[in-house]
Amino acid sequence: LFPYSSKGAMMDNRFATALVIACVLSLISTIYMAASIGTDFWYEYHTLSPAENVSEAGRTIWDEFVSEDADEKTYTDALFRCNGTVGLWRRCITVPKNSHWYSPPETDMTTNCISFSLSDQFMEKYIEPGNHNSGTDLNRTYLWRLQFLLPFVSLGLMCFGALIGLCACACRSLYPAIATGVLHFLAGLCTLGLVGCYVAGIELLHKKLPLPDDVRGEFGWSFCLACVSAPLQFMAAALFIWAARTNRKEFTLLKAYRVA
C-alpha cells in the first residue's frame, strides 16, 4: 500500500496545483473583464488635426454631442472629428480646453466624456443612422443590446463559480469544481460572444457611416482586455473540470484497490 499511497499523495499535489492555476487564471480574467467594462477605449478614432476641427461648426457639434437628444449620427460625427473613443458605457472626444471664438488656437487638449443612459443601451438603431423614419435595423439593435448584457452575464457566472468553489473548499471535495468549470466555460462563451457582437456592430456602423479620409479607426486596449479574458476563462474551466474528473477516477480506482 505504501507505494500507492505515495502515488496518491503525488496526485493530490498535482490536483492542488491545477486548482491553484485555475483560480489564478479565473482571478486575472475577472480583473480584465471588469477593467474592460469600466474603461472607454473599446474603439478609438484618430484624426490629423482635432484642434482645427473645433471651429464654429465644431462647437455646434460639441453642443449636440453633450445633448441628451444626440442621435447616433450626431455623436459619431463628433467622434470622427475630435479623436473620439467609445466604451460600453461612455463616449469621449478630445477638444481644446478653451475653444471660444475670441481665444487664440490652443494645443492644450482635454478629454470630455458623456455616459450612455440605460435607455440609450436599449434604444433602437435605424437603417440610416440619425433618420428615425428609415426603419429599425434589427441586426445592429440586438448586437448593441447583447454587447451591453453579455459582459455582466459573464462576470455573474464567474462570481457564482467562485462561490461554488468556496463551498467546495469548505466541504473539502473536488466534485463541485466541475460546476465551477462549467460556469467558467459558459462565461468564456459570453465573453467571446461579446467580442463578436462588438466587432460586428462596429463593422455594420462603418458601412452606414464610412470613416472620412483623414480619420483612422482601431480597436483599443479595453477591447483587447476582453479578448484576452475569454481564453483565460476557457483555460480555467478546462483545469477545474480536469482536476475534478481525474481526481474522481483516481478515488474510484483507489477505493476498488483497497476493496480488492
N, C-alpha and C positions, 0 to 999 in steps of 0.2 A: 504493500500500500504506500510505502514512503515515496518511491519514485513518482507514483501517480499523484500523490499529494503535492509534491514539489512542482509537478507539471501543472496541477490545478492552481497553485499559487501564482505561477508564472502567467497563466491565462487570465487570472483575476487582475493582475497588474496590467496586462495588455488591454483588457476591457476598460479599466480605470483610465488608462492613457487616452483611449479612443473617446471616452466620455468627456475628459478634460478638454481635448482638442475641439470636440463638437461644441462644448459650452463656450469656448473662446471664439470660435467662428460665429456662433449664434450672437454673442455679445457684439462683435465687430459689425456684423450685418445689421443689427438693430440700430447701432450708433450711426452707421452710414445711411440707413433709411430715414431715421429721424432728422439727420442733418440735411438730407436732400429735400425732404418735405418742407423744412423750415427756411431754406435759402432760396434766392431769387435768380439763380444762374442756370436754369434748365436750358434756355436758348438765349443767345446773345447776337445782337446786331452791331456791326461796326461800320460807321460811315467816315468819310475822309475828313470832313470839316464840320463837326457838330455845332461849333460856336457860330459859324456863318449861317447855319440853318435856323438859328433863333432870331429871325428878322421880325418885321411887323406881322407877317403871316404866321411865322413860327410861334409868336406869343399867343396868337389865336388858337393854334393847335395845342399849346400848353394849357390854356384855359379849358379847352374841350377835353383834354386828357385827364384833368383832375375833376371834371364834372361827373356827377353821379349818373348823368344821362348819356355818357360817352358810349358809342356803339363800337362794335368790333373794328370796323374800318377806320374810325377816328383814332383810336388809340394805337392801332397797328401802324398807321402812317406816322404817328409821333415816334413810335419805336424805331421805324426806319430812319428817321431824320436825326434822332438825338441819341445814338448809341444805346438803344434800349436793351433791357434784359427782362425775361419773363420767367416767373416761377409758377408753382401750382397755386399759390395764394396771392401773389403780388406781381405788378408790372412796374418797371422803373425806367426812367430816362435821365440822361445826363445833360444838364443845362448850365450856362454861366450863372454865377451867384447873383450878378446884377445885370439884368437884361433890359433896363429901362432905355427908352429911345434917346435920352439926354446923356447917357453914360458912354464912355469910350469902350471899344471892344475889349473883352476880358479873355484871358486864357485860364483863369481860375474857375474850375468847374465843380459842380455839386450834383449828387445823385438824389433825385426825388422819386418816391415810390407811392403807389396807390394800391390798396388792397382790393382784391375781388371779393365782393359780398357773397353771402350764401346764395342769394337769388341769381347772381352772375354765374355761379358754378352750374346752376341747373337751367340757365336761360337757353332758349332755342338759338341755334345757328342758322343763318339764312344762306340760300344758294348763292346770292350775291351779297357779300358782307356789307352791312350798312343799309341795305334795301329791304325793309320789312315786308314789302309786297312781292318779293321774289319767291316766297315759299320756304318751307323748312328743309334744311339739309340734314337729314336724319343721320347720315354717317358721321358727320362732324359733331352733331349734337350729342350722340351717345358716346363717341370717343372722348369728348371733353368731360362728360359726366363720369365715365369709367376712370379716367386718369385722376379724377378727384377722389373717388371712392376706394380704388384698389390699394393705394398705399396704406390707408387706415385699416383695411381688412388684413393686409399683410402684417402690420405691426400688432394688431389684435391677436392674430393666430400665433405669432411668436411669443407674445406675453402669456397667452393661455398655455402654450407648450412649456414655457419656463415654469409656470405654476404646477403643471403636472410633473415636471422634473423635480421640483422641490418636494412634492408628495412622494415621489419615488425614493428620494434620499431619506425621507423620514421613515418610509417603510423598509428601507434597505433592500430594495428589489430593483432589478433592471427591467422587469416586464413593462412598466409604464413608459419606459423610454421609447418603445415602439410608437406609442401615441404621440410622444413628443416629436419623433422623427417624421411621422405622417403630417403633423401640423406644420412643421418647418418646410416640408415638401410643398404643401398647399400654399404656404406663404411665398415660397420661391416662384410658384406659378403665378401668383397675384403680382409679384414684383416684375416678372417677365412680361405679363400682360400689360402692366402699367407702362413699361418702356415701349412696348409695341404700339400701344394706343397713342402715346405721346408723339412718337416718330410719325405715325400715320396721320395724326391730326395736323402736325406742322407741315407735312408734305401737301396735304389737301388744302390747307390755308394758303400756301405759297402758289398753288395752282390758281386760286381765286385772286390773290393779291401778289403778283410777282415782285421779287426784290428789284429795286432800282439798280441801275448800272453801277453806281458808286457805293453800293451797300453790300456788305458781305455778312452772311448769317452762318452761325455754327452752334453746335450743342455745347453747353457749358459744363463746368465741373460738378454742379448739382446733379445733372443728368448722368454723369459718369459715376457718381457715388451710387445711384440706383442701379446702374448696370453692373457694378461690382458686387452689390449686395445680393443680387439674385444667385450667382454661382456659390457664394458663401452659404446661403441658405440651403441650397441643394447638397453641398458637401456636408454641412452639419446634419441634415436629415439622413444622409447615407450612413454616417458614422453612428448616429443614435440607433438606427434600425439594425445595422450590422452588429453592434455590441449587444443589443438586447436579444436578437435571434440566435447569435452564435453562443452567447452565454447560456441561453435556454437549452440548446442542443448539448452543450458540454455538461450541464447539470443533469440532463436526462441520461447521458452516457455514464456519468459518474454514479448516479443512482442505480442504474442497471448493473454496473460493475460491482457495486457493493452488495447488491442482492445476490449476484452470482457468487 
